[in-house]
Amino acid sequence: MNEYKEFSGKTVEEALELAQQEFACGSDRLEVEVIEKESSGFLGLRSKPARINVRLKEVSPEETACEFVSKILGCMSIDAGVTATMSEDGSELSVQIDGEDMAVLIGKRGQTLDCFQYLVSLVVNKTSGSYIKVKLDTENYRARRKDTLENLAKNIAVRVKKTHKPVSLEPMNPYERRVIHSALQNDKYVETHSEGDEPFRKVVVTPKKGVVYENRKNNRFGGGNRRGGYDRKRPISSKEFHKKYGADTKDYSTDYKKDYAAYLESKAAAKAAAAENAEGGSQD
């Protein structure tokens, strides 16, 4: 329960204005108790100021989050719906934004969405008695990004196993680094660690110490060619990637582009299969 705080002014209205400035909200969000109204006294002498007690109204974290997100979306001229759901133990709040073409809200590698999530967390926890973890999502981006990172981790692991050399990934936020670590934690041939300072901290995948690899010509990580080496496909250029997938990836790593391309192609294949099944069902 929020505690009352006392404010005073020449009038009740002036005291209320001071309270609104202090709590950074409108009067509709405040509970007000008048302790004493202003008094001018005899002939204007010994006048007394108005005194009021004010506290924030009890509002659920869901309401707080939806109201804040809706206001930001309105300022951005984005037409979208907002829903919020609290976990059973009250420790995590999931906020979902539903609308058309949310790319501007997601941003490059989800950076805009992450910043927005941080702001929502600050607002929700400002009036919360205990810390609430906030997860903000749209267009199922979080799950799609997690799948992409897990595929990337596996591809990098294969590369490290083949070359026996460490590979550094692009800088990632703490959550994305945890996804990479988790995806490879049970791999018996490679291990991971993080290097650098935020926001440039990145994951490095290295061969696990003490592990004996099989013969490189016939090992399980890729067949050898007649010279005993490995066939390497020509890396897709940024220009080719942009032309084919409509994404500007000039500062993405080659492995990230290959993984993302595979993801988009699998998504398109799944969509085509679903359309074909739907068409077949309508003919029946």
N, C-alpha and C positions, 0 to 999 in steps of 0.2 A: 504494500500500500504506500502510495506517495505521500510524503508529509507536507503539511501546509507551510507556506512561507509568507511572512508578513511584509506588506508594502504600504507606504504612506504617500500622500500627496495633498495638494491644496483642496482637491475634490476627489470623490470616489472614482470619477472617470479618469483623472490624471493618475491615480494610483494603479488603476487597471491597465492603463497604457504602459506604465513601467513594468508591470507584471508580464504583459505580452512581449515586451522587448527582452525580458530576462529569460522567458521560456521559449522564445522564438516561435510563437504560434499565435493564432487568432483567439478571440475570446470564446469561441465555440468549443475550444479544446480545454477550457479552464473551468474549474469549480471555484466559486468565489463566495466568501463569507464576509459580510461587512461587520467589522468590529466596532467602528465608531464613525459616524458621518462627520463631515466638516462642520465647524461651528465658527461663526464670525464674532461672537461675543458682543458685549454691550458697546455700542458706538464703534464697532470694529476693533475693539481692544481685546487682548487675550484670545485671539482666534485659535482654534484647534484644527489641525489637519485631519483629513480622513484616513482611516486605517482599515485595511482589509487583509484577510487571509486567503491565499491562493495556492492551488495545487493542480497538477495535470489530471484530467479525467482518466479513469481507467479504460484503456483501449487495448484490445488484444493485439499481439504481434502480427497476426494475419491482417487485421484492419490497417495497422500502421504501415506495413509493407505495401499493401495494395494501393493505399492512398498516395504514398510517396512515389511509387513506380508510375502510377497513372498521371501524376502531375508532371514528372519528367518526360514521359511519352508525349503528353500534351504540348510541352514546350518544344519538343522535337517534331511536332506535327505528324506523329506516328499514330495511326488508328489501330489499336490492338486491345485485346482483352487481357485482364490480369487476374490470376487466381493464386491463392496461397494456402498451403496445407501444413499443419504442424504434426510432427511425429508424436507417437503415443507417449513417449517419456518427456516431451516438451523440450528436447535438446536441439532439434533441427527443424528449420523452416524451409520448405520448398516453394519457390515462387516461379510460376509458369507464365510466360508471355505468349499469347497466340495472336498471330496476324499474318498478313501477306508480306513476303519479301523482307525478312528480318536480317538480311546480310549487313545492313548499316548498323544494326544493334549488336551484331556478333563481332564485327571487325576482324582484322587480320589475326589469325590463330586465336581468336576469341579474346583478344586483349580488351576491346571495348566492353564486352560482356563481363569480363573479370572486374574491370574498374566499376562498372555499374553495380555489380554484386557487392563490392566492397562498400560502396556508399549506402546501399540498402542495409547492410550489416550494421553500419554505424548508427543509422536511424533507429533500427529495431532494438539494438542493445542499449541505446541511450536511456530508455525508460524501462528496461527489463531488469528484474531482480537478479537473474543469473544469465550467464552467457548463452546465447542461442546461435548456432551455426546456420548461416543462410546460404542456400543454393539457388542461384538464379539461372534459368534455362529458357531457351526458345528453339523451336524447330528440332528438338531432340539433339541439340548440338553437343552437349556434354557426352552422351553415349557414343555419338559418331566420332568425336575427337578421341575418346578412350580407345575405340576400336582401331583407329588410325595409328595411335601411338603404340599399341600392342603389336600391330603388324610391323611397324617400323623397328621396334625392339628386336623382333624375331629376325628380320632381314639383316640388321646390323650384327646380330649374334652370328649368323651364317658367314658374314663377311669376315668377322674376327677369327672364326674357326678356320677359314680358308687361308688367311694371310698370316695368322698368328701375331697380328699387330693390333694395338689399341685403336679405337675409333671414338672421336669426340662428336657428340651430337650438338645441334644448335641450342642456344640458351632457352631454358624453359622455366616456367613458374614452379613453385614447390609441388603443387598437385600433379602436374604433368611429369615431373621428375620421379615422383612416387610411383606413377603408373609404369614407367620404364623399369625402375628397380624391381617392382612387384612382378612384372612380366618375365624377368630373367632370374629371379631369385633361386629358382630350382634347377637352373641350367647347370649341368655338371662341367661344362667346358669353358664358360665365361663368367665374369663377375663385373659388378658395376660400382662406381663411386661418383660423387659430385665434386666439381672443382669450380673455383672462381667465386666472385662476390655478386650479390643481387644488384641489378636485375640481369646480370650476364652469367649467372651460375648455370653450369651445364653438366650433363651426365657423360661419363667416359666409360666405355665398355672395353674390358681388357681380357686377355686369355687368363684363365684361372691357373694359379701357380701349382706346380706339382702334377698337373694332368698330362698324361701321355696320349698324344694324338695318334690315330691310325696313319698308315701310309698315305701320303697326299695323292698318289695316283689313283687309288681305289678306295679312298675313305668315304664315309657315309655323307659327307657334306657336299659332294659334287663329283661327277666323273671327270677323269682326266682326258685330254686329247692325245693325239698320237705323239706329241712331244713331251707328254707328262705334265703339261700345264693346264690352265683352265680357260675355257672359252668365255670371253667377256663381251657382253653386248655393248654397243656404242651408247653412252649416256644420252638421254634425251635433253636437248638444249632448252633454255628458258623460253626462247622464241617459239620452238615447236610445242612446248607444253602449253604456253599461253594460247596458241592458235587452236590446239585440239581441245583444251579443257576450259578456256576462258578465264584463266587465273593468272595474276601477275606474281611470279615466284622467283624473281631475279635474285633474291637473297636466301632462297631455300637450298638446302643441301640436295645433292643428286639422289641420295637414298630416300629423302623425304618426298621428293617429286615422284619417284618411282612408286613408292608406297601409296601416295595419294592418288596417282593415276590408276593403280590397281583397284583401289577402293571405289573410285568413280565408275570404272568399267564394271565392277561386280554389282554396283548399285543399279546401273543401267540395264544389265542383264537380268537382274531380279525383277525390275519394273517391266521389262519386255515379256518375261515369262508369266508374270501376273496378268498382263493384258491379254496374252495368248490364251491362258486358262479361262479368263473371263469371257473371251470371245467364243471359246469352245463350249462353255456352259450355256451361253445364250442360244447357240445353234441346237443344243440338245432340247 
